[in-house]
Amino acid sequence: MRYIEEFQDPRLAQRLLEEIHRTVTRPWALMEVCGGQTHTIIRHGIDQLLPDSVELIHGPGCPVCVTPLEMIDKALAIASRPEVIFCSFGDMLRVPGTDRDLFQVRSEGGDVRVVYSPLDALHVARENPDRQVVFFGIGFETTAPPNAMTVHQAHRLGIRNFSLLVSHVRVPPAIEAIMRSTECRVQGFLAAGHVCSVMGTEEYPRLSERHQVPIVVTGFEPLDILEGVRRTVLQLERGEHHVDNAYPRAVRPEGNAAAKAMLADVFEVTDRSWRGIGTIPDSGWRLSARYRDYDAEHRFPVADLRTTEPADCRSGEVLQGLITPHQCAAFGNTCTPRNPLGATMVSSEGACAAYYLYRRLGDGAEKQEANSVV
């Protein structure tokens, strides 16, 4: 509670905003990489309180949103099998596949269960030795360590009826892909503090130097975001580009040694497909050879399944920061949280869900109204 109160102090927010306004002399485009940061920005109207010349672009930082359609369809195929108990976090159940979602599989008789930890799924496997239990392992560097630990535990305990459907992705290669895009307008990044709390910051200096962009590690409360913006803009105005840790209460340069060791033991780096973006080299993990028997894609005949993204969903452009949600014709019309076309409208961290929840339906009038408060 202490941190929540301190990092939402409106008086301190006003001071940071005033300093940002004084500092900025030209247009800058910054990207926040985390969906949690996106929701903080939209909920508190931070993007509207900043100078008009500071643009915040929403990046591919929602783990549910970037899970590719083919992986959703693989989950649906596995969950439909009568011998399977399919376990997942709740936010994945409404993510649409090609023609249905996990809720529909459950309504058709599939044994689909919501769990709160991958270890819960392992417990289900121990209680049901005659069934195959699969856990849907998605997310960035933050959720990968507990999933790796669960596979390690299953191997150590000899639990053979447990497997992991792996769709883990890594942030630094995504930043690399964004910067290499010919359509990229990003001049600085707000890096995700929780990712860096696990992995540290050692991968970021090379990115910052190669593309000459500031990368500021940032937290998730309003003052965290504003301080991240302030430091990023200050670097840009000075013509500098380096990695700056604005989240030292949680992030150390070396990261979490135990978590990184577990990742190195259980996973190996591989190319990964990102929903709406495509394949990014070395941007994900898969189970290493030692644990390959726990890979659900190898245990069930789904490895060759391929799909095509729906043409009327522009979530891929939203994830790349090329458009904002309300620039999609389907947003709020044929695509709503109750009837989503894409994962960005389903996830609690999705940009489309944030815009819909906080009634961000346009830019002009709301920006003018917010700035009149400053």
C-alpha positions in Angstrom: 0.0 0.0 0.0 2.8 2.4 0.7 4.2 2.1 -2.8 0.7 2.4 -4.4 0.0 5.6 -2.5 3.4 7.1 -3.0 3.5 6.4 -6.7 0.0 7.8 -7.4 0.6 11.1 -5.6 -1.1 13.8 -7.8 1.2 16.6 -6.6 4.3 14.6 -7.6 2.7 13.8 -10.9 2.1 17.5 -11.5 5.7 18.3 -10.8 6.9 15.6 -13.2 4.5 16.8 -15.9 5.7 20.3 -15.5 9.3 19.2 -15.8 8.5 17.2 -19.0 6.7 20.2 -20.5 9.7 22.4 -19.8 12.2 19.9 -21.2 10.5 19.1 -24.5 11.5 21.3 -27.5 10.6 19.0 -30.4 8.4 16.0 -31.2 9.3 12.6 -29.8 7.7 9.2 -30.2 8.2 6.7 -27.3 7.0 3.1 -27.0 6.0 1.4 -23.8 6.6 -2.3 -24.2 4.3 -3.7 -21.4 0.6 -4.0 -21.6 0.3 -3.2 -17.9 2.0 0.1 -18.6 -0.4 0.7 -21.4 -3.4 0.3 -19.1 -1.9 2.6 -16.5 -1.3 5.2 -19.3 -4.9 5.0 -20.6 -6.6 4.6 -17.3 -4.9 7.7 -15.8 -4.9 9.7 -19.1 -1.1 10.1 -19.0 -0.8 10.3 -22.8 -3.3 13.1 -22.8 -1.5 15.1 -20.0 1.9 15.0 -21.8 2.9 17.7 -24.2 1.3 17.3 -27.7 4.8 16.7 -29.0 5.3 13.6 -26.9 3.6 10.6 -28.4 3.3 7.3 -26.6 3.1 4.3 -28.9 1.7 1.0 -27.5 4.0 -1.9 -28.2 3.6 -5.7 -28.2 3.7 -6.1 -24.4 0.6 -8.1 -23.7 1.4 -11.9 -23.4 -2.1 -13.0 -24.2 -2.2 -10.7 -27.3 1.0 -11.9 -28.9 0.1 -15.6 -28.5 -0.3 -16.6 -32.2 -3.5 -17.9 -33.6 -2.0 -21.3 -34.5 -1.0 -21.8 -30.9 -4.6 -21.1 -29.8 -5.8 -23.6 -32.3 -3.3 -26.2 -31.0 -4.6 -25.5 -27.5 -8.2 -26.0 -28.7 -7.3 -29.3 -30.5 -5.5 -30.7 -27.4 -8.2 -29.5 -25.0 -10.9 -31.3 -27.1 -9.3 -34.7 -26.6 -11.2 -36.9 -24.1 -8.1 -38.1 -22.3 -6.9 -34.5 -21.6 -7.4 -32.2 -18.7 -6.4 -28.8 -20.1 -5.3 -26.2 -17.5 -4.8 -22.5 -18.2 -5.0 -19.1 -16.6 -8.4 -17.6 -17.0 -7.6 -14.8 -19.5 -6.8 -17.4 -22.2 -10.2 -19.0 -22.2 -11.9 -16.3 -24.3 -9.1 -15.7 -26.7 -10.6 -16.5 -30.1 -9.1 -19.3 -32.3 -10.0 -19.8 -35.9 -13.6 -20.8 -35.1 -14.0 -21.1 -31.3 -12.4 -20.5 -27.9 -11.6 -22.6 -24.8 -14.9 -21.7 -23.2 -16.7 -23.3 -26.2 -14.5 -26.4 -25.9 -15.5 -26.6 -22.2 -19.2 -26.2 -23.1 -18.9 -29.0 -25.6 -17.6 -31.4 -22.9 -13.9 -30.7 -22.8 -12.2 -30.8 -19.4 -10.8 -27.2 -19.3 -9.9 -25.9 -15.9 -8.7 -22.4 -14.7 -5.7 -22.6 -12.4 -3.8 -19.9 -10.6 -0.3 -21.4 -10.9 1.3 -24.1 -13.1 2.0 -26.0 -9.9 -1.8 -26.3 -9.6 -1.8 -28.1 -12.9 1.0 -30.4 -11.7 -1.2 -31.2 -8.6 -4.1 -32.0 -10.9 -1.8 -34.4 -12.8 -0.8 -36.2 -9.6 -4.4 -36.6 -8.6 -5.4 -37.9 -12.1 -2.7 -40.4 -13.1 -5.0 -41.9 -15.7 -5.4 -38.6 -17.6 -3.1 -36.4 -19.6 -2.8 -32.9 -18.0 -1.6 -30.0 -20.1 -0.8 -26.5 -18.9 -0.9 -23.7 -21.4 2.4 -21.8 -20.8 2.3 -18.4 -22.3 4.0 -15.1 -21.6 7.2 -13.2 -21.4 10.3 -13.6 -19.2 8.1 -13.0 -16.1 5.9 -16.2 -16.4 8.6 -18.4 -18.0 10.5 -19.2 -14.7 7.6 -20.7 -12.8 6.6 -22.7 -15.8 10.2 -23.9 -16.2 10.2 -24.8 -12.5 7.0 -26.8 -12.9 8.5 -28.9 -15.7 11.6 -29.4 -13.6 9.5 -30.6 -10.7 7.5 -33.0 -12.9 10.8 -34.5 -14.2 12.3 -34.7 -10.7 9.1 -36.4 -9.3 8.7 -38.7 -12.3 5.2 -37.4 -13.2 4.8 -38.5 -16.7 1.2 -37.5 -17.4 2.0 -33.8 -17.3 3.1 -31.6 -20.3 3.4 -28.0 -21.2 2.1 -26.3 -24.3 4.9 -23.6 -24.7 4.3 -20.2 -26.2 6.9 -18.1 -24.3 8.4 -15.0 -26.0 11.3 -12.7 -25.2 11.2 -8.9 -25.2 14.7 -7.8 -26.5 14.3 -9.6 -29.9 10.9 -7.9 -30.3 12.5 -4.5 -29.7 15.1 -5.4 -32.4 12.3 -6.4 -34.8 10.4 -3.1 -34.2 13.5 -1.0 -34.8 14.4 -2.9 -38.0 10.9 -2.3 -39.5 10.8 0.3 -42.3 7.6 1.7 -40.7 9.2 2.3 -37.3 8.8 5.7 -35.7 10.0 4.8 -32.2 12.8 7.0 -30.8 12.9 5.7 -27.3 11.6 2.8 -25.2 10.1 2.4 -21.8 11.2 -1.1 -20.9 9.1 -3.4 -18.8 10.3 -3.5 -15.2 9.0 -6.9 -14.3 10.8 -8.5 -17.3 14.0 -6.8 -16.2 13.5 -7.9 -12.6 14.0 -11.4 -13.9 16.4 -11.0 -16.7 18.3 -7.9 -15.7 19.4 -5.3 -18.2 22.4 -6.9 -19.9 20.7 -7.4 -23.3 19.6 -3.8 -23.6 22.8 -1.8 -24.0 23.6 -3.5 -27.3 20.1 -2.6 -28.6 20.4 1.0 -27.4 23.8 1.4 -29.0 22.9 -0.4 -32.3 19.8 1.7 -32.9 20.8 4.8 -31.0 17.7 4.9 -28.9 17.3 5.5 -25.1 15.9 2.5 -23.2 14.5 3.4 -19.7 13.5 0.6 -17.4 10.1 1.6 -15.9 7.6 0.5 -13.4 3.8 0.4 -13.6 2.4 3.1 -11.4 1.6 6.6 -12.8 4.7 8.2 -11.3 6.8 5.3 -12.6 5.5 6.0 -16.1 6.0 9.8 -15.9 9.5 9.4 -14.5 10.3 7.0 -17.3 9.0 9.5 -19.9 11.0 12.3 -18.2 14.3 10.4 -18.3 13.7 9.2 -21.9 12.9 12.7 -23.2 15.9 14.1 -21.3 18.2 11.7 -23.1 16.6 12.5 -26.5 16.8 16.3 -26.0 20.5 15.9 -25.1 21.2 13.6 -28.1 22.1 10.7 -25.8 21.1 7.0 -26.0 21.8 4.6 -23.1 20.0 2.2 -20.7 18.7 3.9 -17.6 17.1 2.0 -14.7 14.2 4.1 -13.3 12.8 1.1 -11.4 15.7 0.3 -8.9 13.3 -0.8 -6.2 12.7 -4.0 -8.2 15.4 -4.2 -10.9 19.1 -5.1 -10.5 21.4 -5.1 -13.6 22.1 -8.8 -13.1 18.4 -9.8 -12.6 17.4 -12.9 -10.7 20.1 -15.5 -10.8 18.0 -18.4 -9.7 15.2 -17.7 -12.2 17.7 -17.3 -15.0 19.4 -20.6 -14.1 16.1 -22.4 -14.2 15.3 -21.0 -17.6 18.7 -22.0 -18.9 18.2 -25.6 -17.6 14.6 -26.2 -18.9 14.3 -24.0 -22.0 16.4 -23.2 -25.1 16.0 -20.1 -27.3 14.1 -20.6 -30.6 12.3 -18.6 -33.2 8.7 -17.7 -32.3 5.6 -16.5 -34.1 3.9 -13.4 -32.6 0.2 -12.9 -33.3 -0.3 -10.3 -36.0 3.4 -9.7 -36.4 4.9 -13.0 -37.7 8.0 -14.9 -36.8 10.8 -13.1 -34.9 14.2 -14.9 -34.8 15.4 -16.1 -31.4 12.3 -14.4 -29.8 11.1 -17.3 -27.7 11.8 -20.5 -25.8 11.0 -24.1 -26.2 11.7 -27.0 -23.9 15.3 -28.2 -24.2 16.2 -31.8 -25.3 16.3 -33.0 -21.7 12.7 -32.1 -21.1 11.3 -32.6 -24.6 9.1 -35.4 -23.4 7.1 -32.8 -21.5 6.3 -30.8 -24.6 2.6 -31.0 -25.5 3.3 -30.3 -29.1 5.4 -33.4 -29.3 3.0 -35.5 -27.2 0.0 -34.7 -29.3 -0.4 -34.5 -33.1 -0.6 -30.8 -33.5 2.9 -29.7 -34.4 2.1 -29.1 -38.1 -1.2 -27.2 -37.6 -1.2 -23.9 -39.5 -3.7 -21.1 -39.6 -4.4 -17.7 -41.2 -5.2 -14.5 -39.3 -8.7 -12.9 -39.9 -8.5 -10.1 -42.4 -10.9 -7.8 -40.5 -8.8 -7.8 -37.2 -6.0 -5.3 -37.2 -4.5 -6.3 -33.8 -1.2 -7.0 -35.5 -0.9 -3.3 -36.4 -2.0 -2.3 -32.9 0.7 -4.6 -31.4 3.4 -3.0 -33.6 2.3 0.5 -32.7 1.3 1.3 -36.3 -2.3 2.3 -35.3 -4.2 2.9 -32.1 -7.2 0.7 -31.4 -9.9 3.2 -32.4 -8.3 3.5 -35.8 -9.5 0.0 -36.5 -13.0 0.0 -38.1 -14.0 -3.1 -36.1 -13.2 -1.5 -32.7 -16.3 -1.1 -30.6 -18.5 -2.3 -33.5 -18.0 -5.9 -34.6 -15.2 -6.2 -32.0 -16.0 -5.8 -28.3 -14.9 -7.6 -25.1 -18.1 -9.7 -25.3 -17.5 -10.6 -28.9 -13.8 -10.1 -29.6 -12.1 -10.5 -33.0 -8.6 -10.6 -31.6 -6.7 -11.1 -28.4 -6.0 -7.4 -27.9 -9.7 -6.9 -27.0 -9.8 -10.0 -24.7 -6.7 -9.6 -22.5 -6.7 -7.6 -19.3 -3.4 -6.1 -20.6 -4.6 -5.6 -24.3 -4.5 -2.1 -25.8 -7.9 -2.5 -27.4 -9.4 -3.6 -24.1 -7.9 -0.6 -22.4 -9.3 1.8 -24.9 -12.7 0.2 -24.7 -12.8 0.0 -20.9 -11.8 3.6 -20.4 -13.9 4.9 -23.3 -11.0 6.1 -25.3 -12.9 6.3 -28.6 -11.0 9.2 -30.3 -8.1 11.6 -29.9 -8.9 15.2 -30.3 -11.5 16.4 -27.8 -10.2 14.1 -25.0 -6.7 15.4 -25.5 -7.8 19.0 -25.4 -10.0 18.4 -22.3 -7.1 16.6 -20.4 -4.6 19.3 -21.2 -6.9 21.9 -19.8 -6.5 20.3 -16.4 -2.7 20.7 -16.4 
